[in-house]
Amino acid sequence: MITLKRILVATDFGEAGDAALAYGRALARTFGASLDVLHVAEDVATRMLAGEMYVAVPQTLQDEVEAAARQQLEVRLIDDDPDPLPVRRVVLVSNAPAASIVTYAKDVGIDLIVMGTHGRGPMAHLLMGSVAERVVRLAHCPVLVVRHPEHEFVVPDTLAVVARA
């Protein structure tokens, strides 16, 4: 028997991340699980280091990046369901998103990670790598990778659609 108590959706706020969120919500409802929705925001201070030269970055810039990420989470988690899911909104700061996702999942006892992938071609994959691939290799729990566009199997319940009409 599969028991899922806590599901993590990792999102970069793209279309693939939105598709992963739809899957994560559907799975959480099906299994009665709670949902953690995580975004790894860029650490702008360390990203702006160029070789051996240090560039001073005001803390307000990092604060703005994190605030924008929290706002994006809120927008995506607006739920008009009368019985909303228990959701934890998480913004981490790192330039190693795969490691941050895996560490968070292990630290809080996640049972399943759901995340999107862009399905880039082999050359782009070779040059940039894949966060999803690294998470699959490093995660302590199962990982569901959703490609966008994908073969959709999360569809609205017909009765729920009729009832809302």
C-alpha positions in Angstrom: 0.0 0.0 0.0 1.3 3.5 -0.9 1.1 6.0 2.0 1.7 9.6 1.2 1.4 12.0 4.1 3.6 14.9 2.8 4.1 15.8 -0.8 6.6 18.4 -2.0 6.1 20.4 -5.2 9.3 22.2 -6.3 8.5 25.0 -8.7 10.4 27.5 -10.8 7.1 29.3 -11.6 7.2 28.1 -15.3 4.6 26.1 -17.1 6.2 22.8 -16.2 6.2 23.9 -12.5 2.5 24.8 -12.8 1.8 21.4 -14.3 3.7 19.8 -11.4 1.6 21.8 -8.9 -1.6 20.5 -10.5 -0.3 16.9 -10.1 0.8 17.6 -6.5 -2.6 19.0 -5.6 -4.4 16.1 -7.1 -2.2 13.6 -5.4 -2.5 15.4 -2.0 -6.3 15.3 -2.3 -6.3 11.7 -3.3 -4.1 10.5 -0.5 -5.2 13.1 2.1 -1.6 14.4 2.3 -0.3 17.9 3.1 1.4 19.8 0.4 4.7 21.7 0.6 5.3 24.1 -2.3 8.9 25.2 -2.5 10.8 27.7 -4.7 14.5 28.1 -4.6 15.3 31.8 -5.0 18.6 32.8 -6.4 21.3 34.0 -4.0 22.1 37.2 -5.9 25.1 38.1 -3.7 27.0 35.0 -4.6 25.7 34.9 -8.2 27.2 38.3 -8.9 30.7 37.3 -8.0 32.8 37.5 -11.2 36.0 35.5 -10.9 38.0 37.0 -8.1 36.2 40.3 -8.1 33.6 41.0 -5.4 30.6 43.2 -6.3 28.7 44.6 -3.3 25.0 43.8 -3.6 22.5 45.6 -1.3 20.5 43.3 1.0 17.4 45.0 -0.3 17.9 43.4 -3.7 17.9 39.9 -2.1 14.9 40.9 0.0 13.1 41.9 -3.2 13.9 38.6 -5.0 12.6 36.6 -2.0 9.4 38.8 -1.7 8.7 38.3 -5.4 9.0 34.6 -5.0 6.6 34.6 -2.0 4.2 36.6 -4.0 4.4 34.1 -6.9 3.7 31.3 -4.5 0.6 33.0 -3.2 -0.7 33.7 -6.7 -0.3 30.0 -7.6 -1.8 28.7 -4.4 -5.1 30.7 -4.5 -7.6 27.9 -4.0 -11.4 28.4 -4.3 -12.0 24.9 -2.9 -14.3 25.0 0.1 -12.1 22.3 1.7 -8.6 23.7 1.0 -5.5 21.6 1.3 -3.0 22.1 4.1 -0.2 23.9 2.3 3.3 25.1 3.5 4.8 27.8 1.4 8.6 27.7 1.4 11.2 30.0 -0.2 14.8 28.9 0.1 17.8 30.9 -1.0 20.5 29.0 -2.9 22.4 28.8 -6.2 22.2 25.0 -6.0 18.5 24.3 -6.4 18.7 20.5 -6.7 20.7 20.1 -3.5 18.3 22.5 -1.7 15.2 20.6 -2.8 16.7 17.3 -1.7 17.9 18.6 1.6 14.6 20.2 2.4 12.7 17.0 1.5 14.9 14.9 3.7 14.9 17.3 6.7 11.1 17.6 6.9 10.1 14.0 6.0 8.7 14.4 2.5 7.2 11.2 1.0 7.1 12.3 -2.7 8.7 15.1 -4.7 6.7 16.4 -7.7 8.5 18.7 -10.1 8.4 19.8 -13.7 10.9 19.6 -16.4 11.2 21.6 -19.6 12.2 18.7 -21.8 15.0 20.6 -23.4 17.0 19.0 -26.2 20.2 17.0 -25.7 22.5 19.9 -26.4 20.8 22.3 -23.9 20.7 19.5 -21.4 24.4 18.8 -21.9 25.3 22.5 -21.4 22.9 23.4 -18.6 22.2 20.1 -16.9 18.8 19.3 -15.3 17.7 20.2 -11.8 15.0 17.5 -12.1 17.6 14.9 -13.1 19.9 15.8 -10.1 16.9 15.6 -7.7 16.0 12.1 -9.1 19.6 11.0 -8.5 19.9 12.4 -5.0 16.5 12.2 -3.4 15.8 9.8 -0.6 12.1 9.4 -1.7 10.3 8.9 -5.0 10.3 11.8 -7.5 7.5 12.3 -10.0 8.8 14.4 -12.9 6.1 16.1 -15.0 6.9 17.3 -18.5 5.0 20.2 -20.0 3.2 19.8 -22.3 2.4 16.3 -21.1 -0.1 13.6 -21.5 -2.7 14.9 -19.1 -4.1 12.5 -16.6 -5.1 15.0 -14.0 -8.6 16.0 -15.2 -11.4 17.7 -13.3 -13.9 15.5 -11.7 -17.0 15.6 -14.0 -19.4 15.9 -11.1 -17.4 18.7 -9.6 -17.4 20.6 -12.9 -21.2 20.1 -13.3 -21.8 21.1 -9.7 -19.9 24.4 -10.2 -21.9 25.3 -13.4 
